[in-house]
Amino acid sequence: MSAEMKFVIFCLECYKQYRHLTGKTVSKLFKDYDVFGYLNEFYDVLHTTSSSYINNDIDIFLRARGYVLS
């Protein structure tokens, strides 16, 4: 498994806990809003930051694409 794939899984798990969602829900959300693509594209920068930073960054990314956070 590549480092990028491990990172994406880490982000999914962190976001799942942060938002108290199921893995299935987060996976669909990440797919529907191309969060997976974003995490892969910016892996070089994001993998050096904290999980809190990544969670907040994903929130910003989702809001920018019209997702309403609950």
PDB file with SEQRES, HELIX, SHEET and CRYST1 records, atoms N, CA, C and O in Angstrom:
SEQRES   1 A   70  MET SER ALA GLU MET LYS PHE VAL ILE PHE CYS LEU GLU          
SEQRES   2 A   70  CYS TYR LYS GLN TYR ARG HIS LEU THR GLY LYS THR VAL          
SEQRES   3 A   70  SER LYS LEU PHE LYS ASP TYR ASP VAL PHE GLY TYR LEU          
SEQRES   4 A   70  ASN GLU PHE TYR ASP VAL LEU HIS THR THR SER SER SER          
SEQRES   5 A   70  TYR ILE ASN ASN ASP ILE ASP ILE PHE LEU ARG ALA ARG          
SEQRES   6 A   70  GLY TYR VAL LEU SER                                          
HELIX    1 AA1 ALA A    3  ARG A   19  1                                  17    
HELIX    2 AA2 GLY A   23  ASP A   32  1                                  10    
HELIX    3 AA3 VAL A   35  GLU A   41  1                                   7    
HELIX    4 AA4 TYR A   43  LEU A   46  1                                   4    
HELIX    5 AA5 SER A   51  ALA A   64  1                                  14    
CRYST1    1.000    1.000    1.000  90.00  90.00  90.00 P 1           1          
ATOM      1  N   MET A   1       0.850  -1.175   0.000  1.00  0.00           N  
ATOM      2  CA  MET A   1       0.000   0.000   0.000  1.00  0.00           C  
ATOM      3  C   MET A   1       0.896   1.239   0.000  1.00  0.00           C  
ATOM      4  O   MET A   1       1.883   1.300   0.733  1.00  0.00           O  
ATOM      5  N   SER A   2       0.548   2.207  -0.815  1.00  0.00           N  
ATOM      6  CA  SER A   2       1.360   3.419  -0.932  1.00  0.00           C  
ATOM      7  C   SER A   2       1.190   4.316   0.295  1.00  0.00           C  
ATOM      8  O   SER A   2       0.227   4.192   1.052  1.00  0.00           O  
ATOM      9  N   ALA A   3       2.142   5.210   0.466  1.00  0.00           N  
ATOM     10  CA  ALA A   3       2.081   6.175   1.568  1.00  0.00           C  
ATOM     11  C   ALA A   3       0.861   7.083   1.414  1.00  0.00           C  
ATOM     12  O   ALA A   3       0.225   7.452   2.402  1.00  0.00           O  
ATOM     13  N   GLU A   4       0.541   7.438   0.177  1.00  0.00           N  
ATOM     14  CA  GLU A   4      -0.604   8.299  -0.076  1.00  0.00           C  
ATOM     15  C   GLU A   4      -1.902   7.602   0.326  1.00  0.00           C  
ATOM     16  O   GLU A   4      -2.785   8.224   0.918  1.00  0.00           O  
ATOM     17  N   MET A   5      -2.021   6.314   0.006  1.00  0.00           N  
ATOM     18  CA  MET A   5      -3.224   5.563   0.354  1.00  0.00           C  
ATOM     19  C   MET A   5      -3.362   5.437   1.875  1.00  0.00           C  
ATOM     20  O   MET A   5      -4.461   5.573   2.413  1.00  0.00           O  
ATOM     21  N   LYS A   6      -2.260   5.181   2.557  1.00  0.00           N  
ATOM     22  CA  LYS A   6      -2.288   5.118   4.018  1.00  0.00           C  
ATOM     23  C   LYS A   6      -2.733   6.450   4.608  1.00  0.00           C  
ATOM     24  O   LYS A   6      -3.489   6.488   5.579  1.00  0.00           O  
ATOM     25  N   PHE A   7      -2.260   7.534   4.015  1.00  0.00           N  
ATOM     26  CA  PHE A   7      -2.628   8.866   4.478  1.00  0.00           C  
ATOM     27  C   PHE A   7      -4.119   9.128   4.289  1.00  0.00           C  
ATOM     28  O   PHE A   7      -4.775   9.660   5.185  1.00  0.00           O  
ATOM     29  N   VAL A   8      -4.651   8.761   3.139  1.00  0.00           N  
ATOM     30  CA  VAL A   8      -6.071   8.966   2.863  1.00  0.00           C  
ATOM     31  C   VAL A   8      -6.922   8.174   3.862  1.00  0.00           C  
ATOM     32  O   VAL A   8      -7.928   8.683   4.357  1.00  0.00           O  
ATOM     33  N   ILE A   9      -6.532   6.952   4.153  1.00  0.00           N  
ATOM     34  CA  ILE A   9      -7.253   6.132   5.132  1.00  0.00           C  
ATOM     35  C   ILE A   9      -7.169   6.772   6.514  1.00  0.00           C  
ATOM     36  O   ILE A   9      -8.160   6.819   7.243  1.00  0.00           O  
ATOM     37  N   PHE A  10      -5.989   7.263   6.871  1.00  0.00           N  
ATOM     38  CA  PHE A  10      -5.812   7.968   8.139  1.00  0.00           C  
ATOM     39  C   PHE A  10      -6.760   9.167   8.218  1.00  0.00           C  
ATOM     40  O   PHE A  10      -7.412   9.375   9.241  1.00  0.00           O  
ATOM     41  N   CYS A  11      -6.836   9.951   7.147  1.00  0.00           N  
ATOM     42  CA  CYS A  11      -7.705  11.124   7.127  1.00  0.00           C  
ATOM     43  C   CYS A  11      -9.172  10.734   7.255  1.00  0.00           C  
ATOM     44  O   CYS A  11      -9.931  11.389   7.970  1.00  0.00           O  
ATOM     45  N   LEU A  12      -9.570   9.675   6.568  1.00  0.00           N  
ATOM     46  CA  LEU A  12     -10.943   9.203   6.651  1.00  0.00           C  
ATOM     47  C   LEU A  12     -11.275   8.800   8.081  1.00  0.00           C  
ATOM     48  O   LEU A  12     -12.330   9.165   8.599  1.00  0.00           O  
ATOM     49  N   GLU A  13     -10.394   8.058   8.717  1.00  0.00           N  
ATOM     50  CA  GLU A  13     -10.623   7.617  10.098  1.00  0.00           C  
ATOM     51  C   GLU A  13     -10.663   8.802  11.063  1.00  0.00           C  
ATOM     52  O   GLU A  13     -11.512   8.847  11.954  1.00  0.00           O  
ATOM     53  N   CYS A  14      -9.766   9.746  10.895  1.00  0.00           N  
ATOM     54  CA  CYS A  14      -9.755  10.926  11.770  1.00  0.00           C  
ATOM     55  C   CYS A  14     -11.022  11.747  11.602  1.00  0.00           C  
ATOM     56  O   CYS A  14     -11.616  12.193  12.583  1.00  0.00           O  
ATOM     57  N   TYR A  15     -11.437  11.944  10.351  1.00  0.00           N  
ATOM     58  CA  TYR A  15     -12.635  12.742  10.094  1.00  0.00           C  
ATOM     59  C   TYR A  15     -13.875  12.031  10.619  1.00  0.00           C  
ATOM     60  O   TYR A  15     -14.797  12.676  11.118  1.00  0.00           O  
ATOM     61  N   LYS A  16     -13.900  10.721  10.512  1.00  0.00           N  
ATOM     62  CA  LYS A  16     -15.006   9.909  11.031  1.00  0.00           C  
ATOM     63  C   LYS A  16     -15.170  10.145  12.531  1.00  0.00           C  
ATOM     64  O   LYS A  16     -16.284  10.364  13.007  1.00  0.00           O  
ATOM     65  N   GLN A  17     -14.090  10.103  13.261  1.00  0.00           N  
ATOM     66  CA  GLN A  17     -14.148  10.331  14.705  1.00  0.00           C  
ATOM     67  C   GLN A  17     -14.482  11.782  15.031  1.00  0.00           C  
ATOM     68  O   GLN A  17     -15.260  12.057  15.944  1.00  0.00           O  
ATOM     69  N   TYR A  18     -13.894  12.703  14.284  1.00  0.00           N  
ATOM     70  CA  TYR A  18     -14.100  14.133  14.501  1.00  0.00           C  
ATOM     71  C   TYR A  18     -15.574  14.516  14.341  1.00  0.00           C  
ATOM     72  O   TYR A  18     -16.101  15.308  15.124  1.00  0.00           O  
ATOM     73  N   ARG A  19     -16.223  13.964  13.345  1.00  0.00           N  
ATOM     74  CA  ARG A  19     -17.621  14.306  13.050  1.00  0.00           C  
ATOM     75  C   ARG A  19     -18.624  13.276  13.581  1.00  0.00           C  
ATOM     76  O   ARG A  19     -19.828  13.423  13.373  1.00  0.00           O  
ATOM     77  N   HIS A  20     -18.137  12.243  14.261  1.00  0.00           N  
ATOM     78  CA  HIS A  20     -18.994  11.191  14.818  1.00  0.00           C  
ATOM     79  C   HIS A  20     -19.891  10.573  13.738  1.00  0.00           C  
ATOM     80  O   HIS A  20     -21.106  10.463  13.901  1.00  0.00           O  
ATOM     81  N   LEU A  21     -19.258  10.177  12.641  1.00  0.00           N  
ATOM     82  CA  LEU A  21     -19.948   9.566  11.512  1.00  0.00           C  
ATOM     83  C   LEU A  21     -19.463   8.135  11.315  1.00  0.00           C  
ATOM     84  O   LEU A  21     -18.448   7.733  11.884  1.00  0.00           O  
ATOM     85  N   THR A  22     -20.181   7.381  10.520  1.00  0.00           N  
ATOM     86  CA  THR A  22     -19.741   6.029  10.195  1.00  0.00           C  
ATOM     87  C   THR A  22     -18.711   6.094   9.057  1.00  0.00           C  
ATOM     88  O   THR A  22     -18.629   7.079   8.324  1.00  0.00           O  
ATOM     89  N   GLY A  23     -17.950   5.043   8.939  1.00  0.00           N  
ATOM     90  CA  GLY A  23     -16.981   4.967   7.848  1.00  0.00           C  
ATOM     91  C   GLY A  23     -17.659   5.023   6.497  1.00  0.00           C  
ATOM     92  O   GLY A  23     -17.152   5.661   5.574  1.00  0.00           O  
ATOM     93  N   LYS A  24     -18.801   4.362   6.369  1.00  0.00           N  
ATOM     94  CA  LYS A  24     -19.558   4.355   5.115  1.00  0.00           C  
ATOM     95  C   LYS A  24     -20.011   5.770   4.745  1.00  0.00           C  
ATOM     96  O   LYS A  24     -19.929   6.168   3.583  1.00  0.00           O  
ATOM     97  N   THR A  25     -20.484   6.517   5.728  1.00  0.00           N  
ATOM     98  CA  THR A  25     -20.946   7.888   5.489  1.00  0.00           C  
ATOM     99  C   THR A  25     -19.799   8.783   5.043  1.00  0.00           C  
ATOM    100  O   THR A  25     -19.935   9.551   4.091  1.00  0.00           O  
ATOM    101  N   VAL A  26     -18.664   8.680   5.736  1.00  0.00           N  
ATOM    102  CA  VAL A  26     -17.511   9.518   5.388  1.00  0.00           C  
ATOM    103  C   VAL A  26     -16.965   9.128   4.015  1.00  0.00           C  
ATOM    104  O   VAL A  26     -16.584   9.995   3.229  1.00  0.00           O  
ATOM    105  N   SER A  27     -16.926   7.847   3.732  1.00  0.00           N  
ATOM    106  CA  SER A  27     -16.446   7.388   2.436  1.00  0.00           C  
ATOM    107  C   SER A  27     -17.310   7.951   1.308  1.00  0.00           C  
ATOM    108  O   SER A  27     -16.780   8.410   0.296  1.00  0.00           O  
ATOM    109  N   LYS A  28     -18.631   7.919   1.471  1.00  0.00           N  
ATOM    110  CA  LYS A  28     -19.531   8.482   0.457  1.00  0.00           C  
ATOM    111  C   LYS A  28     -19.349   9.990   0.345  1.00  0.00           C  
ATOM    112  O   LYS A  28     -19.305  10.531  -0.760  1.00  0.00           O  
ATOM    113  N   LEU A  29     -19.245  10.658   1.465  1.00  0.00           N  
ATOM    114  CA  LEU A  29     -19.035  12.105   1.474  1.00  0.00           C  
ATOM    115  C   LEU A  29     -17.739  12.468   0.744  1.00  0.00           C  
ATOM    116  O   LEU A  29     -17.725  13.369  -0.095  1.00  0.00           O  
ATOM    117  N   PHE A  30     -16.659  11.768   1.065  1.00  0.00           N  
ATOM    118  CA  PHE A  30     -15.366  12.033   0.429  1.00  0.00           C  
ATOM    119  C   PHE A  30     -15.426  11.748  -1.067  1.00  0.00           C  
ATOM    120  O   PHE A  30     -14.809  12.462  -1.858  1.00  0.00           O  
ATOM    121  N   LYS A  31     -16.152  10.728  -1.454  1.00  0.00           N  
ATOM    122  CA  LYS A  31     -16.283  10.398  -2.879  1.00  0.00           C  
ATOM    123  C   LYS A  31     -17.127  11.446  -3.593  1.00  0.00           C  
ATOM    124  O   LYS A  31     -16.735  11.957  -4.643  1.00  0.00           O  
ATOM    125  N   ASP A  32     -18.284  11.765  -3.023  1.00  0.00           N  
ATOM    126  CA  ASP A  32     -19.214  12.713  -3.654  1.00  0.00           C  
ATOM    127  C   ASP A  32     -18.617  14.102  -3.834  1.00  0.00           C  
ATOM    128  O   ASP A  32     -18.920  14.781  -4.815  1.00  0.00           O  
ATOM    129  N   TYR A  33     -17.782  14.527  -2.912  1.00  0.00           N  
ATOM    130  CA  TYR A  33     -17.210  15.875  -2.964  1.00  0.00           C  
ATOM    131  C   TYR A  33     -15.732  15.879  -3.362  1.00  0.00           C  
ATOM    132  O   TYR A  33     -15.059  16.904  -3.245  1.00  0.00           O  
ATOM    133  N   ASP A  34     -15.238  14.759  -3.821  1.00  0.00           N  
ATOM    134  CA  ASP A  34     -13.860  14.584  -4.299  1.00  0.00           C  
ATOM    135  C   ASP A  34     -12.805  14.953  -3.255  1.00  0.00           C  
ATOM    136  O   ASP A  34     -11.748  15.487  -3.589  1.00  0.00           O  
ATOM    137  N   VAL A  35     -13.103  14.665  -2.004  1.00  0.00           N  
ATOM    138  CA  VAL A  35     -12.114  14.873  -0.951  1.00  0.00           C  
ATOM    139  C   VAL A  35     -10.934  13.926  -1.160  1.00  0.00           C  
ATOM    140  O   VAL A  35      -9.789  14.279  -0.878  1.00  0.00           O  
ATOM    141  N   PHE A  36     -11.223  12.717  -1.659  1.00  0.00           N  
ATOM    142  CA  PHE A  36     -10.139  11.774  -1.944  1.00  0.00           C  
ATOM    143  C   PHE A  36      -9.140  12.387  -2.923  1.00  0.00           C  
ATOM    144  O   PHE A  36      -7.930  12.290  -2.720  1.00  0.00           O  
ATOM    145  N   GLY A  37      -9.641  13.010  -3.971  1.00  0.00           N  
ATOM    146  CA  GLY A  37      -8.771  13.664  -4.950  1.00  0.00           C  
ATOM    147  C   GLY A  37      -7.973  14.797  -4.336  1.00  0.00           C  
ATOM    148  O   GLY A  37      -6.786  14.962  -4.618  1.00  0.00           O  
ATOM    149  N   TYR A  38      -8.635  15.575  -3.495  1.00  0.00           N  
ATOM    150  CA  TYR A  38      -7.969  16.690  -2.818  1.00  0.00           C  
ATOM    151  C   TYR A  38      -6.829  16.194  -1.927  1.00  0.00           C  
ATOM    152  O   TYR A  38      -5.728  16.745  -1.946  1.00  0.00           O  
ATOM    153  N   LEU A  39      -7.105  15.156  -1.151  1.00  0.00           N  
ATOM    154  CA  LEU A  39      -6.085  14.622  -0.246  1.00  0.00           C  
ATOM    155  C   LEU A  39      -4.897  14.059  -1.015  1.00  0.00           C  
ATOM    156  O   LEU A  39      -3.749  14.223  -0.602  1.00  0.00           O  
ATOM    157  N   ASN A  40      -5.173  13.403  -2.124  1.00  0.00           N  
ATOM    158  CA  ASN A  40      -4.081  12.884  -2.961  1.00  0.00           C  
ATOM    159  C   ASN A  40      -3.288  14.003  -3.614  1.00  0.00           C  
ATOM    160  O   ASN A  40      -2.058  13.961  -3.656  1.00  0.00           O  
ATOM    161  N   GLU A  41      -3.994  15.004  -4.123  1.00  0.00           N  
ATOM    162  CA  GLU A  41      -3.318  16.109  -4.811  1.00  0.00           C  
ATOM    163  C   GLU A  41      -2.403  16.901  -3.876  1.00  0.00           C  
ATOM    164  O   GLU A  41      -1.322  17.335  -4.276  1.00  0.00           O  
ATOM    165  N   PHE A  42      -2.840  17.085  -2.642  1.00  0.00           N  
ATOM    166  CA  PHE A  42      -2.072  17.907  -1.709  1.00  0.00           C  
ATOM    167  C   PHE A  42      -1.401  17.082  -0.612  1.00  0.00           C  
ATOM    168  O   PHE A  42      -1.093  17.599   0.462  1.00  0.00           O  
ATOM    169  N   TYR A  43      -1.183  15.823  -0.885  1.00  0.00           N  
ATOM    170  CA  TYR A  43      -0.516  14.923   0.057  1.00  0.00           C  
ATOM    171  C   TYR A  43       0.804  15.503   0.557  1.00  0.00           C  
ATOM    172  O   TYR A  43       1.079  15.477   1.756  1.00  0.00           O  
ATOM    173  N   ASP A  44       1.618  16.026  -0.355  1.00  0.00           N  
ATOM    174  CA  ASP A  44       2.946  16.528   0.017  1.00  0.00           C  
ATOM    175  C   ASP A  44       2.897  17.562   1.135  1.00  0.00           C  
ATOM    176  O   ASP A  44       3.779  17.596   1.993  1.00  0.00           O  
ATOM    177  N   VAL A  45       1.881  18.394   1.126  1.00  0.00           N  
ATOM    178  CA  VAL A  45       1.753  19.429   2.154  1.00  0.00           C  
ATOM    179  C   VAL A  45       0.984  18.902   3.364  1.00  0.00           C  
ATOM    180  O   VAL A  45       1.416  19.074   4.504  1.00  0.00           O  
ATOM    181  N   LEU A  46      -0.144  18.268   3.112  1.00  0.00           N  
ATOM    182  CA  LEU A  46      -1.040  17.883   4.201  1.00  0.00           C  
ATOM    183  C   LEU A  46      -0.479  16.815   5.121  1.00  0.00           C  
ATOM    184  O   LEU A  46      -0.782  16.824   6.314  1.00  0.00           O  
ATOM    185  N   HIS A  47       0.323  15.902   4.613  1.00  0.00           N  
ATOM    186  CA  HIS A  47       0.783  14.809   5.470  1.00  0.00           C  
ATOM    187  C   HIS A  47       1.751  15.280   6.558  1.00  0.00           C  
ATOM    188  O   HIS A  47       2.103  14.513   7.455  1.00  0.00           O  
ATOM    189  N   THR A  48       2.178  16.537   6.478  1.00  0.00           N  
ATOM    190  CA  THR A  48       3.082  17.084   7.494  1.00  0.00           C  
ATOM    191  C   THR A  48       2.339  17.868   8.578  1.00  0.00           C  
ATOM    192  O   THR A  48       2.954  18.423   9.488  1.00  0.00           O  
ATOM    193  N   THR A  49       1.000  17.905   8.467  1.00  0.00           N  
ATOM    194  CA  THR A  49       0.206  18.681   9.422  1.00  0.00           C  
ATOM    195  C   THR A  49      -0.495  17.764  10.427  1.00  0.00           C  
ATOM    196  O   THR A  49      -0.442  16.540  10.307  1.00  0.00           O  
ATOM    197  N   SER A  50      -1.137  18.357  11.394  1.00  0.00           N  
ATOM    198  CA  SER A  50      -1.826  17.583  12.440  1.00  0.00           C  
ATOM    199  C   SER A  50      -3.199  17.117  11.957  1.00  0.00           C  
ATOM    200  O   SER A  50      -3.730  17.626  10.970  1.00  0.00           O  
ATOM    201  N   SER A  51      -3.750  16.160  12.654  1.00  0.00           N  
ATOM    202  CA  SER A  51      -5.088  15.672  12.308  1.00  0.00           C  
ATOM    203  C   SER A  51      -6.135  16.779  12.508  1.00  0.00           C  
ATOM    204  O   SER A  51      -7.104  16.851  11.753  1.00  0.00           O  
ATOM    205  N   SER A  52      -5.953  17.622  13.497  1.00  0.00           N  
ATOM    206  CA  SER A  52      -6.880  18.749  13.701  1.00  0.00           C  
ATOM    207  C   SER A  52      -6.855  19.693  12.509  1.00  0.00           C  
ATOM    208  O   SER A  52      -7.902  20.141  12.041  1.00  0.00           O  
ATOM    209  N   TYR A  53      -5.667  19.991  12.023  1.00  0.00           N  
ATOM    210  CA  TYR A  53      -5.536  20.860  10.857  1.00  0.00           C  
ATOM    211  C   TYR A  53      -6.213  20.228   9.652  1.00  0.00           C  
ATOM    212  O   TYR A  53      -6.935  20.899   8.916  1.00  0.00           O  
ATOM    213  N   ILE A  54      -5.982  18.939   9.452  1.00  0.00           N  
ATOM    214  CA  ILE A  54      -6.565  18.237   8.304  1.00  0.00           C  
ATOM    215  C   ILE A  54      -8.085  18.229   8.410  1.00  0.00           C  
ATOM    216  O   ILE A  54      -8.767  18.491   7.420  1.00  0.00           O  
ATOM    217  N   ASN A  55      -8.629  17.935   9.587  1.00  0.00           N  
ATOM    218  CA  ASN A  55     -10.082  17.943   9.766  1.00  0.00           C  
ATOM    219  C   ASN A  55     -10.666  19.307   9.442  1.00  0.00           C  
ATOM    220  O   ASN A  55     -11.679  19.394   8.748  1.00  0.00           O  
ATOM    221  N   ASN A  56     -10.050  20.363   9.929  1.00  0.00           N  
ATOM    222  CA  ASN A  56     -10.526  21.716   9.638  1.00  0.00           C  
ATOM    223  C   ASN A  56     -10.402  22.035   8.153  1.00  0.00           C  
ATOM    224  O   ASN A  56     -11.278  22.684   7.580  1.00  0.00           O  
ATOM    225  N   ASP A  57      -9.327  21.584   7.536  1.00  0.00           N  
ATOM    226  CA  ASP A  57      -9.121  21.815   6.114  1.00  0.00           C  
ATOM    227  C   ASP A  57     -10.180  21.089   5.283  1.00  0.00           C  
ATOM    228  O   ASP A  57     -10.674  21.629   4.294  1.00  0.00           O  
ATOM    229  N   ILE A  58     -10.521  19.886   5.680  1.00  0.00           N  
ATOM    230  CA  ILE A  58     -11.583  19.145   4.986  1.00  0.00           C  
ATOM    231  C   ILE A  58     -12.912  19.868   5.150  1.00  0.00           C  
ATOM    232  O   ILE A  58     -13.679  19.953   4.191  1.00  0.00           O  
ATOM    233  N   ASP A  59     -13.206  20.390   6.334  1.00  0.00           N  
ATOM    234  CA  ASP A  59     -14.426  21.179   6.541  1.00  0.00           C  
ATOM    235  C   ASP A  59     -14.473  22.366   5.581  1.00  0.00           C  
ATOM    236  O   ASP A  59     -15.500  22.617   4.949  1.00  0.00           O  
ATOM    237  N   ILE A  60     -13.383  23.082   5.475  1.00  0.00           N  
ATOM    238  CA  ILE A  60     -13.307  24.243   4.577  1.00  0.00           C  
ATOM    239  C   ILE A  60     -13.514  23.803   3.134  1.00  0.00           C  
ATOM    240  O   ILE A  60     -14.257  24.437   2.385  1.00  0.00           O  
ATOM    241  N   PHE A  61     -12.855  22.714   2.749  1.00  0.00           N  
ATOM    242  CA  PHE A  61     -12.975  22.176   1.394  1.00  0.00           C  
ATOM    243  C   PHE A  61     -14.427  21.817   1.089  1.00  0.00           C  
ATOM    244  O   PHE A  61     -14.934  22.152   0.018  1.00  0.00           O  
ATOM    245  N   LEU A  62     -15.098  21.141   2.016  1.00  0.00           N  
ATOM    246  CA  LEU A  62     -16.487  20.739   1.808  1.00  0.00           C  
ATOM    247  C   LEU A  62     -17.418  21.953   1.719  1.00  0.00           C  
ATOM    248  O   LEU A  62     -18.289  22.008   0.850  1.00  0.00           O  
ATOM    249  N   ARG A  63     -17.233  22.918   2.614  1.00  0.00           N  
ATOM    250  CA  ARG A  63     -18.055  24.127   2.576  1.00  0.00           C  
ATOM    251  C   ARG A  63     -17.903  24.861   1.249  1.00  0.00           C  
ATOM    252  O   ARG A  63     -18.880  25.370   0.699  1.00  0.00           O  
ATOM    253  N   ALA A  64     -16.686  24.913   0.740  1.00  0.00           N  
ATOM    254  CA  ALA A  64     -16.424  25.597  -0.523  1.00  0.00           C  
ATOM    255  C   ALA A  64     -17.147  24.922  -1.690  1.00  0.00           C  
ATOM    256  O   ALA A  64     -17.395  25.549  -2.720  1.00  0.00           O  
ATOM    257  N   ARG A  65     -17.480  23.652  -1.524  1.00  0.00           N  
ATOM    258  CA  ARG A  65     -18.176  22.906  -2.559  1.00  0.00           C  
ATOM    259  C   ARG A  65     -19.672  22.782  -2.294  1.00  0.00           C  
ATOM    260  O   ARG A  65     -20.371  22.019  -2.961  1.00  0.00           O  
ATOM    261  N   GLY A  66     -20.151  23.541  -1.313  1.00  0.00           N  
ATOM    262  CA  GLY A  66     -21.580  23.620  -1.062  1.00  0.00           C  
ATOM    263  C   GLY A  66     -22.136  22.645  -0.045  1.00  0.00           C  
ATOM    264  O   GLY A  66     -23.348  22.594   0.165  1.00  0.00           O  
ATOM    265  N   TYR A  67     -21.269  21.870   0.588  1.00  0.00           N  
ATOM    266  CA  TYR A  67     -21.760  20.947   1.608  1.00  0.00           C  
ATOM    267  C   TYR A  67     -22.049  21.720   2.885  1.00  0.00           C  
ATOM    268  O   TYR A  67     -21.237  22.534   3.324  1.00  0.00           O  
ATOM    269  N   VAL A  68     -23.214  21.462   3.481  1.00  0.00           N  
ATOM    270  CA  VAL A  68     -23.605  22.122   4.723  1.00  0.00           C  
ATOM    271  C   VAL A  68     -23.250  21.195   5.873  1.00  0.00           C  
ATOM    272  O   VAL A  68     -23.817  20.110   6.010  1.00  0.00           O  
ATOM    273  N   LEU A  69     -22.306  21.631   6.697  1.00  0.00           N  
ATOM    274  CA  LEU A  69     -21.894  20.839   7.854  1.00  0.00           C  
ATOM    275  C   LEU A  69     -22.956  20.924   8.940  1.00  0.00           C  
ATOM    276  O   LEU A  69     -23.507  21.991   9.211  1.00  0.00           O  
ATOM    277  N   SER A  70     -23.233  19.782   9.557  1.00  0.00           N  
ATOM    278  CA  SER A  70     -24.249  19.785  10.624  1.00  0.00           C  
ATOM    279  C   SER A  70     -23.605  19.773  11.984  1.00  0.00           C  
ATOM    280  O   SER A  70     -24.304  19.773  12.998  1.00  0.00           O  
TER     281      SER A  70                                                      
END                                                                             
